[in-house]
Amino acid sequence: MTSQSAMQGNSEANEVSLQAISAVPLDNEPVSEEELRPQALGGFIGQPQLKAQLQLFLDAARKRDVPPDHILLAGPPGLGKTTLAMIVANELGVPIRITSGPAVQHAGDLASILSSLDAGEVLFIDEIHRLPRAAEELLYIAMEDFRVDVMVGKGPGASSIPLTLPRFTVVGATTREGMLPSPLRARFGFTAHLDFYPSEELEKLIERSAAVLGVDLAPGSAQQLSLRSRGTPRIANRLLRRVRDWAIVHELDVVKPDDVKEALSLYQIDSEGLDRLDLAVLNAIVRNFDGGPVGLNNLAAMVGEESETVETVCEPYLVREGFLMRTPKGRVATDKAWIHLGLTPGGDVSKLS
């Protein structure tokens, strides 16, 4: 392949990966994760305070007939940041362009995307905290002054040509707001923080998703699913799909609470939403280290996982639900963890601080 052909092929690939998409699913599409997403803010379940703020923000922009200020969505994975970004575009009646921080490897990649935006369009950047430094600095100017500086030539003869951009809206999503540079964070006119869902809101979300997927849930089944979903809609929808599989294989017309329990026990998910790795961590602390304290590296070696996996995947939920404590001496299992494992709490862990 010649260099010219290679460049043309890459250009075509970029066009496909960065093409504008509609926030509304096509007719007769098979049920997918996209179809489980609500298309309007009124259909978004949970986060009532955030919804009220965002609705006011978008209504004001529509009445002023200008694109809204840039929006930052922050929160743990799976809570609906991408869904909200698509809702913003749908509410405004404009296309949405989707990319992510890791996908933008050079400032030129971002400049190409920005220069192709139309007036009022929404640019959604997932994991925005992972943008390269040069791309961040380019984005500062684009978000504030709606222009990009294109470098022409190399060496001493290089010159910068400013390119004016139409007014657009950046919607950034991040799971680690603290990693965002202050100059970038300051350029967002609206910052929304998403919180974990209480069980009651997850029940409503599961019932809505079940209706879309064609799963008939008996009373109490949605509650059993919500209790195992770790306060996260993405997990709730994933578990619902697995329960649907169970119902199809066992030819069930109606899924009862006991069916939910039996189906999810097959996937090693217990009544508290703890999976195989969570239980392995708690068992290691309680049975092998007498409840702790134990260092992270020792704990990871005991369960056969990387330290980062234990720290970022397991610990946040175990700490939030009160099964685990982080202390200066190491990780300690709480009384709740002992009881959940069917054991009598051994020792007073509250003194380890």
Secondary structure by P-SEA (a helix, b strand, c coil): ccaaaaaaaaaaaaaaaaccccccccccccccccccccccccccccaaaaaaaaaaaaaaaaaacccccbbbbbccccccaaaaaaaaaaaacbbbbbbcccccccaaaaaaaaaacccbbbbbbcccccccaaaaaaaaaaaaccbbbbbccccccbbbbbbbbcbbbbbbbbcccccccaaaaaaccbbbbbccccaaaaaaaaaaaaaaaccccccaaaaaaaaaccccaaaaaaaaaaaaaaaaaaccccccaaaaaaaaaaaccccccccaaaaaaaaaaacccccccccaaaaaaaaccccccccccccaaaaaacccccccccbbbcaaaaaaacccccccccccc
